[in-house]
Amino acid sequence: MQSIYFNKITKGVRLVKRTDLKIKMAAIGGLRRLCKISFNAVCQNNRLKASRLCQYRAFRVNGILHQQPFDSPTEKPQFPGASADFVDHLEFIQPNVISGIPVYRVMDRQGQIINPSEDPQIPKEEVLNFYQKMTLLNTMDRILYESQRQGRISFYMTNYGEEGTHIGSAAALDPNDLVFGQYREAGVLMYRGFPLDLFMAQCYANADDLGKGRQMPVHYGSRDLNFVTISSPLATQIPQAAGAAYAMKRENSNRAVICYFGEGAASEGDAHAGFNFAATLECPIIFFCRNNGYAISTPTNEQYRGDGIAARGPGYGMLSIRVDGNDVFAVYNATKEARRRAIAENQPFLIEAMTYRIGHHSTSDDSSAYRSVDEVNYWDKQDHPISRLRHYMTARGWWGEDEERAWRKQSRKLVMEAFEKAERRLKPRPELLFSDVYQEMPTSLEKQKESLWRHLQQYKEHYPLDLYDK
């Protein structure tokens, strides 16, 4: 009986073990089938990708084979990174492969139109506006330069000799186009309607300054006039402008971006980044280089070895042109056509405007240390953009000595009125030091603000708080 009972128990144990084993085997089998399904799906997907890649490669190879037999003497390279011909002799490309780019101009130094078909046929009233804006900028420069020398403002940069690049390009733009300036484009902002009062307010950092006194003089900006606030570091605006142009392309807004910089800024790495981004992303942007001969004290022959800045455009796949920057009509024509095509074709353009910086780099510079007075006098007396435009108007009977005297007197009066108003105006409120950074001021900043006020109250005899706006 015991042996029979034991056998029954043993059989039951075996039955349980067999049942457990079957469950485990079923689970393992299911897992295997699941893995197999997943593996087959991955393989199928990979085979599909591989098949498509092979089809694409086969298409390219077959196309090449059909077009060019391997033994063909006219075989063309098919590398994806460049397009060229094969050669069977060793030769390095000379640096002057792109050299001698011509300078486009419309009128000569005496204001005579060279090719009538290139005359922009700008109405008299608009040409007079060009001239008045260029001379008004010149007058403002002289007064603010002298004010810095008298200690009334801390810093200034003149635009002497480059007025034609400002007004000619600004006139060719749409008011909705976005402007990224460097720091010598005050004429662009003036043409767009920025008043003398705000120019003065910015340089004096008073309570009317749109930047609330936080920027150095000549670092203008205007949201209403689509002029991005200027930054001191060179070339930072170039990749920023490329990004803005890409956004406009995505929005299909029918707008363009123009980005100004000097030939010195073109030596910065940001210039390369901006050019390459704009070209590869096909952005509606105009890169406008003012080649004025000097990067502070560094002449162009120490800045680069190639043929200026326009020669760099083809390397990035950009259409480029070199213009006479002292010819306001040439600048106008080039910018107008570049803008039209940039929007219509979604591609960047590079304009190199050849001009000359007659003034010092800034009030911190003495250019007599690195260039002669004779050199400066030549450009000031023989090839000035204001003189050239005046010759053009005089030849047509649009302008004479009487108009010149009256306008010079009036323009100086306008500048002096804005100048005196800015000097009398109070400085911005001290608490503006803490605003416009965070939407909600953090506790740490609140403590700093309170600490400042306690300090000012305790030592107010040392601070001219009466000069600050309440």
Secondary structure per residue as TSV (DSSP state, phi and psi in degrees):
chain	resnum	aa	ss	phi	psi
A	1	M	-	360.0	-42.5
A	2	Q	H	-64.2	-39.2
A	3	S	H	-67.8	-37.2
A	4	I	H	-64.9	-45.0
A	5	Y	H	-62.0	-41.0
A	6	F	H	-63.9	-40.5
A	7	N	H	-63.8	-37.3
A	8	K	H	-65.9	-41.8
A	9	I	H	-63.0	-43.6
A	10	T	H	-61.5	-42.5
A	11	K	H	-63.3	-37.8
A	12	G	H	-64.8	-41.1
A	13	V	H	-62.7	-42.6
A	14	R	H	-62.6	-38.9
A	15	L	H	-64.1	-43.0
A	16	V	H	-63.5	-44.9
A	17	K	H	-61.0	-42.3
A	18	R	H	-63.3	-38.8
A	19	T	H	-64.3	-45.1
A	20	D	H	-60.6	-40.5
A	21	L	H	-64.4	-40.7
A	22	K	H	-63.0	-40.2
A	23	I	H	-63.7	-44.8
A	24	K	H	-62.5	-43.5
A	25	M	H	-64.4	-36.7
A	26	A	H	-66.3	-40.3
A	27	A	H	-64.4	-43.8
A	28	I	H	-63.6	-41.3
A	29	G	H	-61.9	-42.0
A	30	G	H	-63.7	-41.1
A	31	L	H	-63.5	-40.5
A	32	R	H	-62.5	-44.0
A	33	R	H	-62.8	-39.7
A	34	L	H	-63.8	-44.7
A	35	C	H	-62.5	-38.7
A	36	K	H	-65.1	-41.6
A	37	I	H	-62.2	-46.3
A	38	S	H	-62.3	-43.4
A	39	F	H	-63.0	-42.7
A	40	N	H	-64.3	-37.5
A	41	A	H	-64.8	-45.1
A	42	V	H	-61.8	-44.5
A	43	C	H	-63.1	-42.0
A	44	Q	H	-62.4	-41.6
A	45	N	H	-64.8	-43.3
A	46	N	H	-65.2	-39.7
A	47	R	H	-62.7	-37.8
A	48	L	H	-64.4	-45.4
A	49	K	H	-62.6	-45.4
A	50	A	H	-62.3	-39.5
A	51	S	H	-63.1	-44.4
A	52	R	H	-64.2	-41.6
A	53	L	H	-63.6	-42.1
A	54	C	H	-64.8	-41.6
A	55	Q	H	-60.0	-43.5
A	56	Y	H	-63.5	-45.0
A	57	R	H	-65.5	-40.5
A	58	A	H	-63.4	-39.8
A	59	F	H	-59.5	-46.4
A	60	R	H	-65.7	-47.1
A	61	V	H	-64.1	-45.4
A	62	N	H	-61.7	-39.0
A	63	G	H	-62.3	-41.6
A	64	I	H	-66.4	-43.6
A	65	L	H	-64.3	-39.4
A	66	H	H	-67.2	-35.4
A	67	Q	H	-82.7	-38.7
A	68	Q	S	-136.1	107.2
A	69	P	-	-62.4	150.3
A	70	F	T	-60.6	-28.1
A	71	D	T	-92.8	11.3
A	72	S	-	-73.8	132.9
A	73	P	T	-70.4	-14.9
A	74	T	T	-103.3	25.3
A	75	E	-	-59.2	136.4
A	76	K	-	-106.4	142.1
A	77	P	-	-63.4	143.0
A	78	Q	-	-115.8	18.8
A	79	F	-	-62.9	137.4
A	80	P	T	-71.6	-15.4
A	81	G	T	-89.8	-9.8
A	82	A	-	-163.4	163.9
A	83	S	-	-125.6	125.9
A	84	A	-	-166.4	-176.1
A	85	D	-	-108.3	155.6
A	86	F	-	-76.4	147.2
A	87	V	-	-130.6	155.4
A	88	D	S	-112.5	20.6
A	89	H	S	-138.0	147.6
A	90	L	-	-78.8	124.9
A	91	E	-	-156.7	125.9
A	92	F	-	-85.6	142.0
A	93	I	-	-71.6	130.4
A	94	Q	-	-73.5	147.2
A	95	P	G	-64.9	-19.6
A	96	N	G	-95.3	24.1
A	97	V	G	-60.5	-33.1
A	98	I	S	-115.4	100.7
A	99	S	-	-146.7	161.6
A	100	G	-	67.9	32.6
A	101	I	-	-60.8	126.8
A	102	P	-	-68.5	158.2
A	103	V	-	-103.8	114.0
A	104	Y	B	-76.7	132.1
A	105	R	-	-145.1	159.7
A	106	V	S	-109.6	-41.4
A	107	M	B	-126.8	151.6
A	108	D	-	-82.9	-174.1
A	109	R	T	-64.9	-20.9
A	110	Q	T	-93.0	8.9
A	111	G	S	78.7	16.0
A	112	Q	-	-91.5	131.9
A	113	I	B	-70.0	126.3
A	114	I	S	-80.3	-48.5
A	115	N	-	-123.7	108.9
A	116	P	G	-55.4	-28.6
A	117	S	G	-69.1	-17.6
A	118	E	G	-95.5	-3.9
A	119	D	-	-65.1	120.7
A	120	P	-	-69.5	-8.2
A	121	Q	-	54.4	47.5
A	122	I	-	-77.2	133.4
A	123	P	-	-59.3	156.2
A	124	K	H	-54.7	-45.9
A	125	E	H	-60.9	-37.9
A	126	E	H	-72.8	-38.2
A	127	V	H	-63.7	-41.9
A	128	L	H	-61.7	-36.7
A	129	N	H	-64.7	-41.2
A	130	F	H	-54.2	-52.0
A	131	Y	H	-64.2	-42.9
A	132	Q	H	-67.4	-36.2
A	133	K	H	-68.7	-41.1
A	134	M	H	-64.5	-42.1
A	135	T	H	-75.9	-32.3
A	136	L	H	-65.7	-41.4
A	137	L	H	-60.7	-42.7
A	138	N	H	-61.4	-42.1
A	139	T	H	-66.3	-43.9
A	140	M	H	-60.2	-41.1
A	141	D	H	-58.9	-46.2
A	142	R	H	-63.7	-41.7
A	143	I	H	-71.0	-43.0
A	144	L	H	-72.7	-32.1
A	145	Y	H	-62.1	-45.8
A	146	E	H	-66.6	-34.1
A	147	S	H	-65.1	-34.4
A	148	Q	H	-69.0	-40.2
A	149	R	H	-64.4	-25.6
A	150	Q	T	-88.9	0.3
A	151	G	T	82.8	13.5
A	152	R	S	-81.6	-33.0
A	153	I	S	-127.7	165.0
A	154	S	S	-86.8	-22.2
A	155	F	-	-164.4	151.5
A	156	Y	-	-160.2	154.4
A	157	M	-	-131.9	125.4
A	158	T	-	-87.3	167.6
A	159	N	-	-118.3	17.9
A	160	Y	T	-52.3	126.6
A	161	G	T	90.2	-12.6
A	162	E	-	-114.1	12.8
A	163	E	H	-61.0	-32.9
A	164	G	H	-65.3	-35.4
A	165	T	H	-67.3	-34.7
A	166	H	H	-69.2	-57.5
A	167	I	H	-71.4	-40.7
A	168	G	H	-61.3	-42.2
A	169	S	H	-75.1	-41.0
A	170	A	H	-62.3	-37.7
A	171	A	H	-67.8	-23.7
A	172	A	T	-86.7	-6.5
A	173	L	S	-93.9	163.7
A	174	D	-	-89.3	144.6
A	175	P	T	-57.1	-24.1
A	176	N	T	-83.9	-9.7
A	177	D	S	-67.3	145.7
A	178	L	E	-93.6	133.6
A	179	V	E	-110.9	127.9
A	180	F	E	-112.8	110.4
A	181	G	-	-96.6	169.2
A	182	Q	-	-97.0	-86.5
A	183	Y	S	-158.1	8.3
A	184	R	S	-127.9	48.3
A	185	E	-	-129.5	34.1
A	186	A	H	-59.8	-31.3
A	187	G	H	-64.5	-31.8
A	188	V	H	-63.5	-45.7
A	189	L	H	-67.6	-38.5
A	190	M	H	-63.8	-42.5
A	191	Y	H	-62.5	-33.4
A	192	R	T	-76.7	-6.1
A	193	G	T	109.5	11.1
A	194	F	-	-67.3	121.9
A	195	P	-	-75.9	156.6
A	196	L	H	-58.9	-35.8
A	197	D	H	-57.4	-39.7
A	198	L	H	-78.3	-30.6
A	199	F	H	-60.0	-47.9
A	200	M	H	-66.0	-41.5
A	201	A	H	-60.3	-38.2
A	202	Q	H	-68.8	-43.5
A	203	C	H	-68.1	-31.4
A	204	Y	H	-91.3	-5.9
A	205	A	T	51.0	48.2
A	206	N	-	-96.8	-173.5
A	207	A	T	-66.6	-17.4
A	208	D	T	-88.6	-6.6
A	209	D	-	-64.8	127.6
A	210	L	T	-62.3	-27.9
A	211	G	T	-88.0	5.1
A	212	K	T	58.2	32.7
A	213	G	T	75.6	15.7
A	214	R	-	-94.1	-10.4
A	215	Q	S	-110.7	158.7
A	216	M	-	-64.2	158.8
A	217	P	T	-56.2	152.0
A	218	V	T	69.1	7.9
A	219	H	-	-95.4	70.3
A	220	Y	-	-78.3	164.2
A	221	G	-	-169.6	148.9
A	222	S	B	-154.0	112.3
A	223	R	T	-64.5	-40.8
A	224	D	T	-63.0	-31.7
A	225	L	T	-101.4	12.2
A	226	N	T	55.8	44.6
A	227	F	E	-121.7	109.2
A	228	V	E	-70.0	136.8
A	229	T	-	-56.9	136.5
A	230	I	-	-74.0	142.4
A	231	S	-	-112.1	147.3
A	232	S	S	-70.0	-44.6
A	233	P	S	-60.9	138.5
A	234	L	T	-66.8	136.9
A	235	A	T	73.1	1.4
A	236	T	T	-62.2	-26.4
A	237	Q	H	-75.6	-16.5
A	238	I	H	-69.7	-54.1
A	239	P	H	-67.0	-30.1
A	240	Q	H	-62.4	-42.3
A	241	A	H	-65.2	-38.1
A	242	A	H	-62.6	-41.0
A	243	G	H	-65.1	-40.3
A	244	A	H	-64.4	-39.7
A	245	A	H	-66.3	-37.0
A	246	Y	H	-64.7	-39.5
A	247	A	H	-63.2	-40.6
A	248	M	H	-64.8	-37.0
A	249	K	H	-63.1	-43.7
A	250	R	H	-64.1	-34.8
A	251	E	H	-79.6	-13.8
A	252	N	T	53.5	48.4
A	253	S	-	-90.3	-0.5
A	254	N	S	59.3	35.3
A	255	R	-	-122.0	160.1
A	256	A	-	-127.0	165.6
A	257	V	E	-117.3	139.5
A	258	I	E	-120.2	133.5
A	259	C	E	-123.1	118.1
A	260	Y	E	-95.8	144.5
A	261	F	E	-164.1	166.4
A	262	G	E	-99.4	171.0
A	263	E	T	-66.6	-23.8
A	264	G	T	-69.4	-41.7
A	265	A	G	-64.9	-25.7
A	266	A	G	-67.4	-11.7
A	267	S	G	-84.5	-8.2
A	268	E	S	-79.1	152.3
A	269	G	H	-63.4	-29.8
A	270	D	H	-61.2	-29.6
A	271	A	H	-64.1	-45.7
A	272	H	H	-59.5	-46.9
A	273	A	H	-60.5	-45.5
A	274	G	H	-65.0	-42.6
A	275	F	H	-61.8	-46.1
A	276	N	H	-68.4	-42.0
A	277	F	H	-59.7	-48.1
A	278	A	H	-62.8	-38.0
A	279	A	H	-72.3	-46.8
A	280	T	H	-72.3	-31.4
A	281	L	T	-90.9	-1.8
A	282	E	T	54.2	66.0
A	283	C	-	-99.2	143.7
A	284	P	-	-79.7	82.8
A	285	I	E	-138.4	147.1
A	286	I	E	-113.2	116.8
A	287	F	E	-89.2	115.5
A	288	F	E	-112.7	106.7
A	289	C	E	-97.9	123.1
A	290	R	E	-91.7	99.6
A	291	N	E	-89.9	93.8
A	292	N	-	-101.2	11.4
A	293	G	S	97.2	-24.1
A	294	Y	E	-142.2	136.3
A	295	A	E	-103.0	92.8
A	296	I	T	56.0	-105.0
A	297	S	T	-103.7	1.1
A	298	T	E	-92.5	115.7
A	299	P	E	-72.6	164.4
A	300	T	H	-62.9	-30.3
A	301	N	H	-70.5	-9.6
A	302	E	H	-106.9	-4.5
A	303	Q	H	-88.7	-38.9
A	304	Y	-	-155.3	163.6
A	305	R	S	-110.5	-16.0
A	306	G	S	-80.3	-172.1
A	307	D	S	-87.4	73.4
A	308	G	T	68.0	-156.3
A	309	I	T	-95.4	-33.6
A	310	A	G	-59.7	-31.1
A	311	A	G	-65.8	-17.4
A	312	R	G	-80.7	-22.2
A	313	G	H	-55.6	-50.4
A	314	P	H	-57.8	-31.1
A	315	G	H	-64.4	-26.0
A	316	Y	H	-97.1	-1.4
A	317	G	T	81.1	26.6
A	318	M	-	-107.1	142.6
A	319	L	E	-72.9	134.8
A	320	S	E	-133.8	155.9
A	321	I	E	-151.5	149.1
A	322	R	E	-114.7	128.8
A	323	V	E	-125.3	159.9
A	324	D	E	-77.7	107.0
A	325	G	T	-70.2	-13.9
A	326	N	T	-90.0	1.0
A	327	D	-	-108.3	100.6
A	328	V	H	-62.1	-30.0
A	329	F	H	-73.3	-37.5
A	330	A	H	-64.5	-42.1
A	331	V	H	-63.7	-42.8
A	332	Y	H	-60.6	-50.2
A	333	N	H	-60.1	-46.0
A	334	A	H	-65.1	-43.6
A	335	T	H	-68.6	-40.0
A	336	K	H	-62.2	-45.7
A	337	E	H	-69.0	-39.3
A	338	A	H	-62.7	-41.7
A	339	R	H	-63.7	-44.9
A	340	R	H	-58.4	-47.2
A	341	R	H	-75.7	-31.7
A	342	A	H	-60.8	-40.2
A	343	I	H	-77.1	-43.8
A	344	A	H	-68.1	-34.5
A	345	E	H	-110.0	-4.6
A	346	N	T	51.7	65.3
A	347	Q	-	-151.9	153.6
A	348	P	-	-83.4	155.3
A	349	F	E	-130.0	146.7
A	350	L	E	-118.7	121.0
A	351	I	E	-113.9	125.1
A	352	E	E	-108.2	110.5
A	353	A	E	-96.7	112.8
A	354	M	E	-82.2	120.6
A	355	T	-	-147.9	-163.1
A	356	Y	-	-148.2	132.9
A	357	R	-	-84.7	100.1
A	358	I	-	-72.2	-38.0
A	359	G	S	-81.6	175.7
A	360	H	-	-65.9	160.7
A	361	H	S	-56.0	-44.9
A	362	S	S	-159.5	-177.4
A	363	T	T	-70.7	-7.8
A	364	S	T	-92.4	2.9
A	365	D	-	-120.0	146.7
A	366	D	-	-123.1	97.1
A	367	S	G	-71.5	-11.9
A	368	S	G	-66.2	-13.7
A	369	A	G	-76.2	-18.0
A	370	Y	T	-134.6	5.9
A	371	R	S	-152.6	156.4
A	372	S	-	-85.7	157.0
A	373	V	H	-65.7	-35.8
A	374	D	H	-62.2	-39.3
A	375	E	H	-62.5	-45.4
A	376	V	H	-65.6	-43.0
A	377	N	H	-62.8	-34.8
A	378	Y	H	-58.5	-51.0
A	379	W	H	-69.6	-32.9
A	380	D	H	-71.0	-37.9
A	381	K	H	-98.3	-32.5
A	382	Q	H	-99.8	-27.8
A	383	D	S	-145.2	60.6
A	384	H	-	-97.9	136.0
A	385	P	H	-61.4	-32.5
A	386	I	H	-69.0	-43.6
A	387	S	H	-62.5	-41.0
A	388	R	H	-62.6	-44.5
A	389	L	H	-68.3	-34.4
A	390	R	H	-65.4	-40.2
A	391	H	H	-58.2	-42.3
A	392	Y	H	-61.1	-45.5
A	393	M	H	-69.8	-39.3
A	394	T	H	-63.8	-40.6
A	395	A	H	-62.9	-24.3
A	396	R	T	-98.1	2.5
A	397	G	T	74.6	20.3
A	398	W	S	-90.1	-13.9
A	399	W	-	-152.0	140.3
A	400	G	-	-143.5	-173.3
A	401	E	H	-62.7	-38.2
A	402	D	H	-64.6	-44.9
A	403	E	H	-64.9	-36.5
A	404	E	H	-64.7	-48.3
A	405	R	H	-62.1	-44.4
A	406	A	H	-64.0	-42.5
A	407	W	H	-69.9	-40.2
A	408	R	H	-60.6	-41.5
A	409	K	H	-66.5	-43.4
A	410	Q	H	-67.1	-42.9
A	411	S	H	-65.0	-39.9
A	412	R	H	-64.3	-38.7
A	413	K	H	-63.6	-43.3
A	414	L	H	-60.4	-45.3
A	415	V	H	-66.2	-43.0
A	416	M	H	-66.1	-36.6
A	417	E	H	-62.9	-45.1
A	418	A	H	-66.5	-37.5
A	419	F	H	-61.3	-49.1
A	420	E	H	-67.5	-36.5
A	421	K	H	-64.3	-42.8
A	422	A	H	-64.9	-37.1
A	423	E	H	-66.2	-34.1
A	424	R	H	-79.3	-21.0
A	425	R	S	-71.4	144.9
A	426	L	-	-71.4	162.8
A	427	K	B	-79.1	161.2
A	428	P	-	-62.5	155.4
A	429	R	-	-60.8	135.9
A	430	P	G	-58.1	-31.5
A	431	E	G	-67.0	-13.1
A	432	L	G	-67.3	-11.8
A	433	L	G	-58.4	-27.0
A	434	F	G	-106.2	-2.1
A	435	S	S	-97.7	168.5
A	436	D	S	68.1	20.9
A	437	V	S	-111.0	-52.7
A	438	Y	-	-111.1	146.0
A	439	Q	S	-64.7	-41.5
A	440	E	S	-122.8	122.2
A	441	M	-	-64.4	125.9
A	442	P	-	-70.3	163.0
A	443	T	H	-60.0	-39.5
A	444	S	H	-61.0	-39.8
A	445	L	H	-72.9	-35.1
A	446	E	H	-60.2	-42.0
A	447	K	H	-64.1	-40.2
A	448	Q	H	-64.1	-40.3
A	449	K	H	-63.1	-45.7
A	450	E	H	-63.6	-39.2
A	451	S	H	-63.7	-40.4
A	452	L	H	-61.6	-45.4
A	453	W	H	-65.3	-38.9
A	454	R	H	-62.4	-41.0
A	455	H	H	-63.9	-45.4
A	456	L	H	-64.5	-37.2
A	457	Q	H	-70.1	-36.7
A	458	Q	H	-72.9	-36.1
A	459	Y	T	-120.6	37.8
A	460	K	G	-62.7	-21.9
A	461	E	G	-67.9	-16.6
A	462	H	G	-94.1	-5.0
A	463	Y	S	-123.7	129.0
A	464	P	-	-80.3	66.8
A	465	L	G	-65.5	-19.2
A	466	D	G	-70.2	-13.1
A	467	L	G	-87.7	-2.0
A	468	Y	B	-107.0	145.0
A	469	D	-	-64.1	141.1
A	470	K	-	-88.1	360.0
